[in-house]
Amino acid sequence: MTLKLGIFSWFGFVMPIFERLDLIKSAGFEATSLWWEDEEGTPCIPKNAMPEMVREAGLYLENIHAPFTDSADLWSESKSARQKILKEHTAWLEDCAKHEIPIMVMHIVEGDKIPTINKYGIESLSYLTKKAEEYNVKIALENTKMTGGIPFILSEIESPNLGLCYDTSHAVLNHEENLLEDFGEKLIALHISDNDGKRDRHWLPGGGTINWNKFTDKFPAKTFHGGLTLEVYPTDEESKAGAEAFLLKAFKSISRLAAMIDYKREDIGVS
């Protein structure tokens, strides 16, 4: 089974989302993901209108990415702070159920605000996991700067509705590439991009220093059936070439990576 090739609906070019979706489809992609907030501009597009726009463009809507403002409050000792952030995430899970979106990607911290790993975080994620089970939606926890946070949560909470969103760039920068090997069976979403080993550049695979052979060696080819999804922005040179050219280049890039994974799947007898 060939994995769907996707790209995040925001890929660095300012234009209305319906135009971006059409370009994504025209470039050859099968799937996309949404940032779950209203999109300002001319016209202003409410987030609740976006899932249908994705489907009308002929694309599969793989997941939404929840906003991560104050997400460190998941670990807060303050009950009121936790209740506020849990209420927001619960509403987004309800949105997923309403719009038939299978996965919500979320952060467990915000930026450089790294809290201490504690029981409150487990209580928060346990609550959200139960809500996800109730709504028949999956939560994908993205590996960000809270080293050790994802392994702690996934080891403490066992549920088919809770898993990993593996960001290739974050993993290298935070020295957590072992996540893909240790929790591969819990992988349910991908954010694929390259970097220079210094910052989160969101470059196309092959444009930086990430070892993609190492990535495919660790890739859970037997258990992962989601999409190979790019989360990328253009370089200055790629911006000058325009959105259409960038997306065609992006599609070629992810297609090469897909071919490497397909070769591994064939080698281990995965159909």
C-alpha positions in Angstrom: 0.0 0.0 0.0 1.5 3.3 -1.1 1.4 6.0 1.5 -0.4 9.3 0.7 1.8 12.2 -0.1 0.8 15.4 1.6 1.8 19.0 2.4 0.6 21.4 5.1 -1.9 23.9 3.7 0.3 26.8 4.6 3.6 26.5 2.7 5.0 30.0 2.8 3.1 31.9 0.1 0.5 34.5 0.9 -2.7 33.7 -1.0 -6.2 32.6 0.0 -6.4 29.0 1.1 -8.6 27.9 -1.7 -5.9 29.0 -4.2 -3.3 27.2 -2.2 -5.4 24.0 -2.1 -5.8 24.1 -5.9 -2.1 24.4 -6.4 -1.4 21.6 -3.9 -3.7 19.3 -5.9 -2.3 20.4 -9.2 1.2 19.6 -8.1 0.3 16.0 -7.5 -0.3 15.9 -3.7 -3.2 13.7 -2.4 -3.5 15.1 1.1 -3.2 18.2 3.3 -3.5 19.4 6.9 -5.0 22.6 8.4 -3.9 25.1 11.0 -7.1 25.3 13.1 -7.8 29.0 13.3 -9.8 31.4 11.1 -7.7 32.7 8.2 -7.5 36.4 8.1 -7.2 38.2 4.8 -9.3 39.1 1.8 -11.6 37.2 2.1 -11.5 36.2 5.8 -12.2 32.4 5.9 -13.6 30.8 9.1 -11.9 27.5 10.0 -15.2 25.6 10.0 -15.4 26.3 6.2 -12.0 24.9 5.5 -12.6 21.1 5.7 -15.2 21.2 3.0 -12.9 23.4 0.9 -10.2 20.8 1.2 -12.5 18.0 0.0 -13.9 20.2 -2.8 -10.3 20.6 -4.0 -10.0 16.8 -4.3 -7.7 16.4 -1.3 -7.8 14.1 1.7 -7.8 16.1 5.0 -5.3 14.2 7.2 -5.4 16.3 10.3 -5.7 19.7 12.0 -2.9 21.3 13.9 -4.2 22.8 17.2 -3.0 26.3 18.2 -0.3 26.0 20.9 -0.6 29.3 22.8 -0.3 28.5 26.6 0.0 24.8 25.9 2.6 24.6 28.8 -0.4 25.1 31.1 -1.2 21.4 30.5 1.5 20.9 33.2 0.5 23.8 35.4 -0.1 23.3 39.2 -3.0 25.8 38.7 -6.2 24.0 38.3 -7.9 27.0 36.6 -5.0 27.3 34.0 -5.3 23.6 33.2 -9.1 23.8 32.9 -8.8 26.6 30.4 -6.4 24.9 28.1 -8.3 21.6 28.4 -11.5 23.3 27.5 -9.9 24.7 24.3 -8.5 21.4 23.2 -11.7 19.6 24.0 -13.5 22.0 21.7 -11.0 21.3 18.9 -11.5 17.5 19.4 -15.3 18.2 19.0 -14.5 20.1 15.8 -12.6 17.0 14.5 -15.6 14.8 15.2 -18.0 17.3 13.6 -16.0 17.7 10.4 -14.9 14.0 10.2 -11.2 14.9 10.7 -9.4 11.8 12.0 -6.4 13.4 13.9 -5.7 16.5 16.0 -2.0 17.3 16.2 -1.0 19.3 19.3 2.0 20.6 21.3 2.6 19.8 24.9 4.6 23.0 25.4 4.8 26.4 23.9 8.2 27.5 22.4 10.9 27.7 24.9 8.6 27.6 27.9 9.6 24.2 29.2 7.8 23.1 32.4 8.8 20.3 34.7 7.4 16.9 33.8 4.8 16.1 36.4 1.5 14.4 37.3 -0.6 17.3 36.2 0.5 16.8 32.6 -0.4 13.2 32.7 -3.8 14.1 34.2 -4.4 16.6 31.4 -3.4 14.3 28.6 -5.4 11.4 30.2 -8.5 13.6 30.2 -8.0 14.6 26.5 -7.3 11.0 25.5 -10.6 10.0 27.0 -12.4 12.7 25.1 -10.6 11.6 21.9 -11.9 8.1 22.5 -15.4 9.4 23.1 -15.3 11.4 19.8 -13.5 8.6 17.9 -10.6 11.0 17.1 -6.9 10.5 17.5 -4.5 12.9 19.2 -1.0 13.1 17.8 1.6 14.7 20.2 4.3 16.6 18.3 7.8 16.3 19.5 9.0 19.9 20.3 11.5 21.2 22.8 10.3 19.3 25.9 12.9 16.5 25.7 11.5 13.4 27.5 7.9 14.7 27.5 6.6 12.5 24.7 8.2 9.3 25.9 6.9 10.0 29.4 3.3 10.5 28.2 3.2 7.7 25.7 4.6 5.3 28.3 2.1 6.3 31.0 -1.1 6.5 28.8 -2.0 3.5 26.7 -4.7 4.2 24.1 -5.1 3.6 20.4 -6.4 7.2 20.3 -3.1 8.7 21.5 0.1 8.7 19.5 3.1 10.5 18.0 3.4 13.3 15.4 7.1 12.9 14.5 8.7 16.1 13.3 11.9 15.2 11.5 13.5 18.6 12.0 12.6 18.9 15.7 13.9 15.4 16.3 17.4 16.1 15.0 17.7 19.5 16.7 16.5 18.1 20.1 18.5 14.8 19.7 15.4 12.7 19.9 15.6 10.7 16.7 15.2 7.6 18.8 11.5 8.5 19.1 10.8 7.0 15.7 12.4 3.7 16.7 11.1 3.6 20.3 7.6 4.7 19.6 7.2 3.8 15.9 4.1 1.7 16.6 2.4 4.8 18.0 3.3 7.0 15.0 0.1 8.5 13.5 1.3 11.7 11.8 4.4 13.2 10.3 5.9 16.7 9.8 8.7 16.2 7.3 11.3 18.9 6.7 15.0 19.4 6.6 17.4 21.8 8.4 21.0 22.9 8.7 21.5 21.3 12.1 21.2 24.7 13.8 17.6 25.9 13.4 14.2 24.7 12.4 14.4 25.8 8.8 11.5 23.9 7.2 13.5 23.2 4.1 12.6 20.5 1.6 14.1 17.1 2.3 17.5 17.0 0.7 18.0 20.7 1.1 19.8 20.4 4.5 21.8 18.1 6.6 19.3 15.5 7.8 20.3 11.9 7.1 17.3 10.6 5.2 18.7 7.1 4.9 18.8 7.0 8.7 15.2 8.2 8.8 14.0 5.5 6.5 16.0 2.8 8.3 14.1 3.7 11.5 10.8 4.2 9.8 8.0 1.9 11.1 7.1 0.6 7.7 5.0 -2.3 9.0 2.7 -0.3 11.3 2.4 3.2 9.8 -0.4 3.8 7.3 -0.8 7.6 7.5 0.6 10.2 5.1 4.0 11.4 4.3 3.3 15.0 5.0 5.7 18.0 4.4 5.7 21.0 6.7 7.9 23.2 4.6 8.5 26.8 3.6 10.5 28.1 0.6 14.0 29.6 0.7 14.4 33.1 -0.7 15.4 31.6 -4.1 12.4 29.3 -4.1 10.1 32.2 -3.1 11.2 34.1 -6.2 10.4 31.1 -8.4 6.8 31.2 -7.2 4.3 28.9 -5.5 3.6 26.6 -8.4 7.3 25.9 -9.0 7.9 25.4 -5.2 5.1 22.9 -4.9 6.3 20.9 -7.9 9.8 20.8 -6.4 8.2 19.8 -3.1 6.3 17.0 -4.7 9.4 15.6 -6.3 11.2 15.8 -3.0 8.6 13.9 -1.0 8.2 11.4 -3.9 11.9 10.5 -3.6 11.5 9.9 0.1 8.4 7.8 -0.5 10.3 5.7 -3.0 13.0 5.0 -0.3 10.3 4.0 2.1 8.5 1.8 -0.5 11.7 0.0 -1.1 12.1 -0.8 2.6 8.4 -1.9 2.7 9.0 -4.3 -0.2 12.2 -5.5 1.4 10.4 -6.5 4.6 7.4 -7.9 2.7 4.8 -5.1 3.5 2.2 -4.8 0.8 
